[in-house]
Amino acid sequence: MGNYKEHPKYNIISIRVTDEEKAFFEKIKRHTRKNMTMIIREAMHLYYPYAELSANRPK
């Protein structure tokens, strides 16, 4: 039988990137030894405080 994950992830998000952006991701992967998914998850968590501040800023 297959392994069951405690918190499986069913949602898929895809993005289109330029050749330069893809090369940049590949460079990050080589330097960090992380996969693309982990890099993007970390980027989201790092960006969130900035997005939260921007949303609360008076216009």
C-alpha positions as CSV (number, residue, x, y, z in Angstrom):
1,M,0.0,0.0,0.0
2,G,1.0,3.6,-0.6
3,N,2.0,6.0,2.1
4,Y,-0.6,8.4,3.4
5,K,0.4,12.0,4.1
6,E,-0.9,13.7,7.3
7,H,-1.6,17.0,5.5
8,P,-1.8,16.3,1.7
9,K,-1.7,19.2,-0.7
10,Y,-4.2,19.0,-3.5
11,N,-4.1,22.5,-4.9
12,I,-1.9,23.3,-7.8
13,I,-0.9,26.8,-8.9
14,S,1.0,27.4,-12.1
15,I,2.7,30.5,-13.4
16,R,4.3,31.5,-16.7
17,V,7.8,33.0,-16.5
18,T,10.3,34.3,-19.0
19,D,13.5,32.4,-19.9
20,E,15.4,34.9,-17.7
21,E,13.1,34.3,-14.7
22,K,13.4,30.5,-15.1
23,A,17.2,30.8,-15.2
24,F,17.0,32.9,-12.1
25,F,14.9,30.2,-10.3
26,E,17.4,27.6,-11.4
27,K,20.3,29.6,-10.0
28,I,18.4,30.0,-6.7
29,K,17.8,26.2,-6.7
30,R,21.5,25.5,-7.2
31,H,22.6,27.8,-4.4
32,T,20.0,26.8,-1.9
33,R,19.6,23.2,-2.8
34,K,15.8,23.6,-2.5
35,N,13.1,22.7,-5.0
36,M,11.0,25.2,-6.8
37,T,8.0,24.6,-4.5
38,M,10.0,25.4,-1.3
39,I,11.5,28.5,-2.9
40,I,8.1,29.9,-3.8
41,R,6.6,29.0,-0.5
42,E,9.4,30.8,1.3
43,A,9.0,33.8,-1.0
44,M,5.3,34.0,-0.1
45,H,6.0,33.9,3.6
46,L,8.6,36.6,3.2
47,Y,6.4,38.8,1.1
48,Y,3.3,38.6,3.3
49,P,4.4,41.2,5.9
50,Y,5.0,43.7,3.1
51,A,1.6,43.0,1.5
52,E,-0.1,43.3,4.9
53,L,1.6,46.7,5.5
54,S,0.6,47.9,2.0
55,A,-3.0,46.9,2.5
56,N,-3.2,48.8,5.7
57,R,-1.6,52.0,4.4
58,P,-4.0,55.0,4.1
59,K,-4.6,56.2,0.6
